[in-house]
Amino acid sequence: MVTVTQYDGTRPDPRRWWALGALVASMLVLGFDTTILNVALPTMARDLGASTGEQQWMADAYLIVFAALMLPAGLLGDRFGRRRMLITGLGIFLAGSLLGALADGVTPVVVARGVMGIGGALVMPLAMAVLPSLFGPDERTKAVGAVSAASALGLPLGPIIGGWLLNHFWWGSVFLVNVPMAAIGIAACVLLLPETCDPTAPKVDAVSTALTAAGLGILIYAIIEAPHRGWGDPLILAFFAASAALVTLLVLRERRSARPMLDLSLLAQRGFLLNTLAATLVMFVLSGLMFVLPQYLQAVLGQDALATGVRMLPMMAGLLVAAKGAGPLAARFGPRAVISGALVALAFAGFLGSRTSVGDGYGFTAVWLSVAGLGFGFAVVPAMSAALGALPRDRAGSGSGLLMTVRQVGGAVGIALLGSLLASAYAGRLDTAGLPHAAAAGAGDSVVGAHVVAARLGDRALAASADAAYLHGMDLVLLVTGIAALVTALLAAALLPNPAPVSPPAPAEDTAMAPAARDAGQ
């Protein structure tokens, strides 16, 4: 029998801080997996012979499935119990990790990443959906910050542990290490998390789910393949048209539904829409940057996997600092000022990073990475908190699912679009004159492939050309992200609502419980 625990505005659940610990354990698993794969991609590209496009698919397979299933996952949690679905999601994620560890080619890795995306789709929105049910407005920002910090904490741990594993074991170990992490998350949810649900939530719509998956998948495929076929290629244009048609059908179907899975009425709420868009832009930039950065550190600067993970710490440190400090700043100055200022910092980091040259050492990279981490964290935490606060409590699962879906679409499009921009710029600058056709094709697939070919042929000029071409593409990606962040900062400053922080006094009958509640929150 499901026991429903709901925050009613007067009596917060006394177990809420313990429950937050279970959510933190669940989110740590997803944050850990995000960066560990990015660090492993150059090694996997070398061992599997994966091109830039295939690396994009290994990263995007997870995000596409994640985004497509986020909305039905939120509804399943609303109807059948969020704790139950969280545990199910962690179990599926564990199974996908085992498949990845046993994979022996690009296609099995992509399949394993898709299975992991199914599990992640259940974990991410439901972890966020539980927060409005457990915490009032005065505590919600702190809770969102804790969950975001857990995800952010996994980011620096992923590169370091993943780098150590890659230096000592085969690349499948970066999947295998998820197994104990997911098991810890399952145990924490079973022992600590109370059940919450909304049995009146709408049913899962299989047709709408299929339209979401097909529309997003076709869009990502077109973006990834466009640099190779050409943006004006008839097949690419047909895929873009098909994606637009499927998304249009999805919107029309959902608007006509009495209880839609994709609740477009939520997008009519200014606070929810604009804060969601701000968080999506941050995800777009972060995902693209996490895709291009490890290849720069490993292929161009010549670092091994562990050293690459360590050198990504300045950005992760900025994220952790911001996750802790965003709540107090938003309470003092309002979310609009904090989000706008953070996006300006993110734009500055992009512009500064776009000045990176082949001769620059790591010190310059560390500076703009630190600024980028601060910008990411100070933008996403108040944006997520404000968006969640705008949701009706009885639609917490589906509403947070919509929020996370849009964010993950931003991440998938970020990897696809910025990765394709990088691939086009790299191929356009790489000098393969005089090379055999097969060698030229291998060098043109990726900078990792170019270094493999250069080492085999003893061609230092090819390696130097590949480094310069990659830096040109990376600088272009950073310039685009800087412009996008600056435009979003201006729009946020002009359009975002700026509600005053809510701090209702404790009811008289609960005053005696306040010290214990404070102790539990430490």
Backbone hydrogen bonds, N-H to C=O, Kabsch-Sander energy under -0.5 kcal/mol:
donor,donor_aa,acceptor,acceptor_aa,energy
4,V,2,V,-0.6
5,T,3,T,-0.6
5,T,195,E,-1.6
6,Q,4,V,-0.5
7,Y,133,S,-2.0
16,R,13,D,-2.0
19,A,15,R,-2.8
20,L,16,R,-2.2
21,G,17,W,-1.2
22,A,18,W,-1.2
23,L,19,A,-1.9
24,V,20,L,-2.5
25,A,21,G,-2.0
26,S,22,A,-1.9
27,M,23,L,-2.6
28,L,24,V,-2.1
29,V,25,A,-1.1
30,L,26,S,-1.0
31,G,27,M,-2.6
32,F,28,L,-2.3
33,D,29,V,-1.9
34,T,30,L,-1.7
35,T,31,G,-1.1
36,I,32,F,-1.4
37,L,33,D,-1.4
38,N,34,T,-1.0
39,V,35,T,-2.0
40,A,36,I,-1.3
41,L,37,L,-1.7
44,M,40,A,-2.8
45,A,41,L,-3.0
46,R,42,P,-1.8
47,D,43,T,-2.6
48,L,44,M,-2.8
49,G,45,A,-1.0
50,A,45,A,-0.9
52,T,445,D,-1.6
55,Q,51,S,-2.2
56,Q,52,T,-2.2
57,W,53,G,-1.8
58,M,54,E,-2.1
59,A,55,Q,-1.8
60,D,56,Q,-3.3
61,A,57,W,-2.6
63,L,59,A,-0.9
64,I,60,D,-3.2
65,V,61,A,-1.8
66,F,62,Y,-2.5
67,A,63,L,-2.9
68,A,64,I,-2.5
69,L,65,V,-2.1
70,M,66,F,-0.8
71,L,67,A,-0.5
73,A,69,L,-2.1
74,G,70,M,-2.1
75,L,71,L,-2.0
76,L,72,P,-2.5
77,G,73,A,-2.1
78,D,74,G,-2.1
79,R,75,L,-2.4
80,F,76,L,-2.7
81,G,77,G,-1.5
82,R,196,T,-2.8
85,M,81,G,-2.0
86,L,82,R,-2.2
87,I,83,R,-2.4
88,T,84,R,-2.0
89,G,85,M,-2.8
90,L,86,L,-2.3
91,G,87,I,-1.9
92,I,88,T,-2.3
93,F,89,G,-2.5
94,L,90,L,-2.1
95,A,91,G,-2.0
96,G,92,I,-2.6
97,S,93,F,-2.0
98,L,94,L,-1.8
99,L,95,A,-2.0
100,G,96,G,-2.3
101,A,97,S,-2.0
102,L,98,L,-1.3
103,A,99,L,-0.7
103,A,100,G,-0.7
109,V,105,G,-1.6
110,V,106,V,-2.4
111,V,107,T,-2.4
112,A,108,P,-2.6
113,R,109,V,-2.6
114,G,110,V,-1.8
115,V,111,V,-2.1
116,M,112,A,-2.4
117,G,113,R,-1.8
118,I,114,G,-1.5
119,G,115,V,-1.7
120,G,116,M,-2.8
121,A,117,G,-2.2
122,L,118,I,-1.0
122,L,119,G,-0.6
123,V,119,G,-1.8
124,M,120,G,-2.6
126,L,122,L,-0.8
127,A,123,V,-2.2
128,M,124,M,-1.6
129,A,125,P,-2.6
130,V,126,L,-1.6
131,L,127,A,-0.5
131,L,128,M,-0.8
133,S,129,A,-0.6
133,S,130,V,-0.6
134,L,130,V,-1.1
134,L,131,L,-1.0
135,F,131,L,-2.7
139,E,136,G,-1.3
140,R,136,G,-1.7
141,T,137,P,-0.6
143,A,139,E,-2.1
144,V,140,R,-3.2
145,G,141,T,-2.5
146,A,142,K,-1.9
147,V,143,A,-2.4
148,S,144,V,-2.9
149,A,145,G,-2.5
150,A,146,A,-1.9
151,S,147,V,-2.0
152,A,148,S,-2.7
153,L,149,A,-3.0
154,G,150,A,-1.6
155,L,151,S,-0.7
155,L,152,A,-0.6
157,L,153,L,-1.4
158,G,154,G,-2.4
160,I,156,P,-1.5
161,I,157,L,-2.7
162,G,158,G,-2.8
163,G,159,P,-2.6
164,W,160,I,-2.2
165,L,161,I,-2.5
166,L,162,G,-2.6
167,N,163,G,-1.7
168,H,164,W,-0.9
168,H,165,L,-0.8
169,F,165,L,-3.6
173,S,170,W,-2.1
174,V,171,W,-1.6
175,F,172,G,-1.3
176,L,172,G,-1.9
177,V,173,S,-1.9
178,N,175,F,-1.5
179,V,176,L,-1.5
181,M,177,V,-0.9
182,A,178,N,-3.1
183,A,179,V,-2.2
184,I,180,P,-2.2
185,G,181,M,-1.9
186,I,182,A,-2.4
187,A,183,A,-2.3
188,A,184,I,-2.4
189,C,185,G,-2.2
190,V,186,I,-2.4
191,L,187,A,-2.2
192,L,188,A,-2.4
193,L,188,A,-0.6
193,L,189,C,-1.2
198,D,78,D,-5.8
201,A,198,D,-2.2
206,A,204,V,-0.8
209,T,205,D,-2.1
210,A,206,A,-2.4
211,L,207,V,-2.5
212,T,208,S,-2.3
213,A,209,T,-2.5
214,A,210,A,-2.8
215,G,211,L,-2.5
216,L,212,T,-2.4
217,G,213,A,-2.6
218,I,214,A,-2.5
219,L,215,G,-1.7
220,I,216,L,-2.5
221,Y,217,G,-2.4
222,A,218,I,-2.3
223,I,219,L,-2.1
224,I,220,I,-2.5
225,E,221,Y,-2.5
226,A,222,A,-1.6
228,H,225,E,-0.9
229,R,225,E,-2.3
230,G,226,A,-3.3
233,D,230,G,-1.6
237,L,233,D,-2.5
238,A,234,P,-2.2
239,F,235,L,-2.2
240,F,236,I,-2.3
241,A,237,L,-2.3
242,A,238,A,-2.6
243,S,239,F,-2.6
244,A,240,F,-2.3
245,A,241,A,-2.2
246,L,242,A,-2.4
247,V,243,S,-2.4
248,T,244,A,-2.2
249,L,245,A,-2.4
250,L,246,L,-2.2
251,V,247,V,-2.4
252,L,248,T,-2.5
253,R,249,L,-2.5
254,E,250,L,-2.5
255,R,251,V,-2.3
256,R,252,L,-1.3
257,S,253,R,-0.6
257,S,254,E,-0.7
263,D,261,M,-1.0
264,L,262,L,-1.7
266,L,263,D,-1.6
267,L,264,L,-0.8
268,A,264,L,-0.5
268,A,265,S,-1.0
269,Q,266,L,-1.4
270,R,268,A,-0.7
273,L,269,Q,-2.7
274,L,270,R,-2.5
275,N,271,G,-1.7
276,T,272,F,-2.0
277,L,273,L,-2.3
278,A,274,L,-2.1
279,A,275,N,-2.3
280,T,276,T,-2.1
281,L,277,L,-2.2
282,V,278,A,-1.7
283,M,279,A,-1.9
284,F,280,T,-2.5
285,V,281,L,-2.3
286,L,282,V,-2.8
287,S,283,M,-2.6
288,G,284,F,-1.7
289,L,285,V,-2.6
290,M,286,L,-2.6
291,F,287,S,-1.1
292,V,288,G,-1.8
293,L,289,L,-2.5
296,Y,292,V,-1.4
297,L,293,L,-2.4
298,Q,294,P,-2.7
299,A,295,Q,-2.2
300,V,295,Q,-1.0
300,V,296,Y,-0.8
301,L,296,Y,-2.1
303,Q,297,L,-2.2
306,L,163,G,-0.7
308,T,304,D,-2.2
309,G,305,A,-2.1
310,V,306,L,-2.3
311,R,307,A,-2.1
312,M,308,T,-0.7
312,M,309,G,-0.9
313,L,310,V,-1.5
315,M,312,M,-0.6
316,M,312,M,-1.5
317,A,313,L,-3.3
318,G,314,P,-1.8
319,L,315,M,-1.9
320,L,316,M,-2.3
321,V,317,A,-2.4
322,A,318,G,-2.3
323,A,319,L,-2.5
324,K,320,L,-1.5
325,G,321,V,-2.2
326,A,322,A,-2.4
329,L,325,G,-1.7
330,A,326,A,-2.8
331,A,327,G,-2.3
332,R,328,P,-1.7
333,F,329,L,-3.0
334,G,330,A,-1.7
338,V,334,G,-1.6
339,I,335,P,-3.0
340,S,336,R,-2.4
341,G,337,A,-2.4
342,A,338,V,-2.4
343,L,339,I,-2.2
344,V,340,S,-1.9
345,A,341,G,-2.1
346,L,342,A,-2.2
347,A,343,L,-2.4
348,F,344,V,-2.5
349,A,345,A,-2.2
350,G,346,L,-2.1
351,F,347,A,-2.6
352,L,348,F,-2.7
353,G,349,A,-2.8
354,S,350,G,-1.7
355,R,352,L,-1.6
356,T,353,G,-2.0
360,D,357,S,-1.4
365,T,361,G,-0.8
366,A,362,Y,-2.6
367,V,363,G,-1.4
368,W,364,F,-1.7
369,L,365,T,-2.2
370,S,366,A,-1.9
371,V,367,V,-1.8
372,A,368,W,-2.1
373,G,369,L,-2.4
374,L,370,S,-2.0
375,G,371,V,-2.4
376,F,372,A,-2.8
377,G,373,G,-2.3
378,F,374,L,-2.6
379,A,375,G,-1.2
380,V,376,F,-2.5
381,V,377,G,-1.9
383,A,379,A,-1.3
384,M,380,V,-2.7
385,S,381,V,-2.4
386,A,382,P,-2.5
387,A,383,A,-2.2
388,L,384,M,-2.7
389,G,385,S,-2.2
390,A,386,A,-0.9
390,A,387,A,-0.6
391,L,388,L,-1.4
395,R,392,P,-1.8
396,A,393,R,-1.2
399,G,395,R,-2.8
400,S,396,A,-2.4
401,G,397,G,-1.9
402,L,398,S,-2.1
403,L,399,G,-2.2
404,M,400,S,-2.8
405,T,401,G,-2.4
406,V,402,L,-2.4
407,R,403,L,-1.9
408,Q,404,M,-2.7
409,V,405,T,-2.5
410,G,406,V,-2.0
411,G,407,R,-1.9
412,A,408,Q,-2.9
413,V,409,V,-2.8
414,G,410,G,-2.1
415,I,411,G,-2.3
416,A,412,A,-2.5
417,L,413,V,-3.5
418,L,414,G,-2.0
419,G,414,G,-0.5
419,G,415,I,-1.5
420,S,416,A,-1.9
421,L,417,L,-2.4
422,L,418,L,-2.3
423,A,419,G,-2.4
424,S,420,S,-2.6
425,A,421,L,-2.4
426,Y,422,L,-2.7
427,A,423,A,-2.5
428,G,424,S,-2.0
429,R,425,A,-1.3
430,L,426,Y,-1.8
432,T,430,L,-0.8
435,L,432,T,-1.9
440,A,436,P,-2.9
441,A,437,H,-2.5
442,G,438,A,-2.2
443,A,439,A,-2.4
444,G,440,A,-2.0
445,D,441,A,-1.0
446,S,442,G,-0.7
450,A,446,S,-2.0
451,H,447,V,-1.9
452,V,448,V,-1.8
453,V,449,G,-2.5
454,A,450,A,-2.8
455,A,451,H,-2.2
456,R,452,V,-1.9
457,L,453,V,-2.3
458,G,454,A,-1.3
459,D,454,A,-1.9
460,R,458,G,-0.9
463,A,459,D,-1.5
464,A,460,R,-2.4
465,S,461,A,-2.5
466,A,462,L,-2.6
467,D,463,A,-2.2
468,A,464,A,-2.3
469,A,465,S,-2.6
470,Y,466,A,-2.6
471,L,467,D,-2.5
472,H,468,A,-2.0
473,G,469,A,-2.1
474,M,470,Y,-3.0
475,D,471,L,-2.7
476,L,472,H,-1.8
477,V,473,G,-2.2
478,L,474,M,-2.5
479,L,475,D,-2.2
480,V,476,L,-2.2
481,T,477,V,-2.3
482,G,478,L,-2.2
483,I,479,L,-2.2
484,A,480,V,-2.5
485,A,481,T,-2.4
486,L,482,G,-2.1
487,V,483,I,-2.4
488,T,484,A,-2.1
489,A,485,A,-2.1
490,L,486,L,-2.0
491,L,487,V,-2.1
492,A,488,T,-2.7
493,A,489,A,-2.4
494,A,490,L,-1.6
495,L,491,L,-2.5
496,L,492,A,-1.9
503,S,501,P,-0.6
510,D,507,P,-1.2
511,T,508,A,-1.2
513,M,510,D,-1.1
514,A,510,D,-0.6
514,A,511,T,-1.2
517,A,513,M,-2.3
518,R,514,A,-2.7
519,D,515,P,-2.5
520,A,516,A,-2.3
521,G,517,A,-1.5
522,Q,518,R,-0.6
522,Q,519,D,-1.0
